[in-house]
Every structure is written in structure tokens, then in C-alpha cells.
Amino acid sequence: MASSPPPKEVESSEKWIEADLDPSRRAKWWYSTFHTVTAMIGAGVLSLPYAMAYLGCYSTIAWAGCLRHGQIDNVSYAYKSTSPADSMFRVFNALGQISVSFAGHAVVLEIQATIPSSPEKPSKDPMWKGVVCSYLINAICYFPVAMIGYWAFGQDVDDNVLMALQRPGWLIAAANLMVVVHVIGSYQVYAMPVFDMVERMMVKKLNFPPGLALRLVARSAYVAFTLFVGVTFPFFGDLLGFFGGFGFAPTSYFLPSIMWLLIKKPKRLSIKWFTNWASIIVGLFIMLASTIGGLRNIVTDASTYSFYT
């Protein structure tokens, strides 16, 4: 007699067991804390005082340096004397800079995929603990920089607060070195999907043989292109605002809420329903406003900038 197929519950449990025995899923909850912090805290923290200067209101080195520097002479916390249109676009750009600083959500699912998971102990539990800890660390790093940097320089703060400190030179050099080390690591994380897409296209469209040569050509060309763009358009705050809205706001602020609503289908007009729709509306506004503001500021600043001088 032919044996009957196992029930779906057994198949589901077997899949859970296989996933839990996967040797690649051995991460602990503090791994998620470390990787989430690494994905979120970066060069974007240096522009937070500048963003506050337009909204009216590395990490330790930045705020400690500002505190030691003290307030500049005749510091002013008033709004900058610009046209209403320019002020509005600068506010939009500031929103984008802030969204960059809190945009580590794009890698959360990849981090969670490394944590063991079973029906009794799903990976979402340790992941939640790690995310909470990472946000506490982010707050400790971010808020002192934003508040003390703005307190020290007011409306005259540069879009990179380290540029405003100027001295001591060794401390500024150390902070910039830390930023470089961080960007080298985080660059690989964020660029990996692009590397994969480019290499797939070269194999399928151009019949490029897969292997080391393909990676060397594709990845070197991409790095050279981003280097060229960075050197040609060195508008630190403007670029952060633009990419904060165009690249990070969708994956961090409203696409997860849209997917959650489609999958979970919460009761209409419930608290969760309202919360997710509020996140979608705010996220869409940030995306549109910061993208427009950042692009407009890039064009405006480029009109008075001498390239390669």
C-alpha cells in the first residue's frame, strides 16, 4: 500500500528544522544590534546639526569636539535670511538628511535571515531585542551631535560639522579616518545588490563568462563611477538629502507598511491600520519633499561651484 503524503503541518515543521540546522544561521541577537548600528550610523550623523539649522531646532568626537570648541562669537539660532522658496527647499533637504541617518531598515531582513528560527523560537524575537538595543545606541550617538553641534555654531554650522571644528587637527583627522573605515565596510553591504544586478546583466546580455574577471571588471567600473560622481559633485548635505528621499525613504518608511497591510490585512480603522497608513503618508511626503529639495539644492549650488578647482 502506498504511504500517504505527510500532512502540511509535518512538512512545515521539517522546513523549520532544516532552516534551523542551516549552518549559516548561527547569529545571536547582539549580532543584529551590531549590524543594524553599522548600517545606520555613518557619515550622515555629521550633517544633523546642519539639518537642525534649517529646521530651527565621528559621534563622540563630533559632539565632544563641539563642546570643547564652545559657542562661536555672536552665535545665532534664528532662521537663515533667505527667500521663502529657498528656505522651503532647504527644509525639505534637511528632512532627507535626517532620513539617511535613520535608514538602516533596508538590511534588517538580511540580518534576521542569519538568526536561527523555529516555531518555538522564531527569529523575530531576538531580532526585536537587537533592533531596540541598536536604536538606543543610535540615539546616544545622534542626539548629542545634533544638539551640541547646533548649540556651538547655530545657523552658521557647515553641512559637515567636522569642517566647522577645524582644530585640533589630529582629532579631526582621526574622525575622518573612522568615517573612511566605516564607509569602506558599509559600501560593500549597500553595493552588493548592485554588483549582483550588473554581473547578471553582463552574463546574460553581453555573454560575459562568470568568474573573477567578471567581478573585477564590473565592481571596479562601478566603484570608479561612484568615485567620479563623488568628486564631481561634492555637495555633502545636498546629496544626503537627495538620496535620503530617493533611495532610503521608500525602503525604510512606507514600503514595509504597505507590504504589512497587504499581507496581514488588519481590521479597517484599527490602531495598527491607522499607524501604518500614517507611516505611509509621512514616508511618501519625506520621499517627495527631500528628493525635490536635494535635487534643487544640487542644481543651485552647482551654479556657483567651480569644478575640479
URSULWO-V923537 format. One record per run of one state. SS is the DSSP state (H for helix, E for strand, L for the rest). FROM is the first residue (numbers start at 1). TO is the last residue. If there is no record, write none. Layout:
ss: <SS | SS>
from: <FROM | FROM>
to: <TO | TO>
This chain:
ss: <L | H | L | E | L | H | L | H | L | H | L | H | L | H | L | E | L | H | L | H | L | H | L | H | L | H | L | H | L>
from: <1 | 8 | 22 | 27 | 28 | 29 | 41 | 43 | 56 | 60 | 70 | 84 | 102 | 105 | 113 | 115 | 116 | 123 | 157 | 161 | 166 | 169 | 207 | 212 | 233 | 236 | 265 | 271 | 303>
to: <7 | 21 | 26 | 27 | 28 | 40 | 42 | 55 | 59 | 69 | 83 | 101 | 104 | 112 | 114 | 115 | 122 | 156 | 160 | 165 | 168 | 206 | 211 | 232 | 235 | 264 | 270 | 302 | 309>
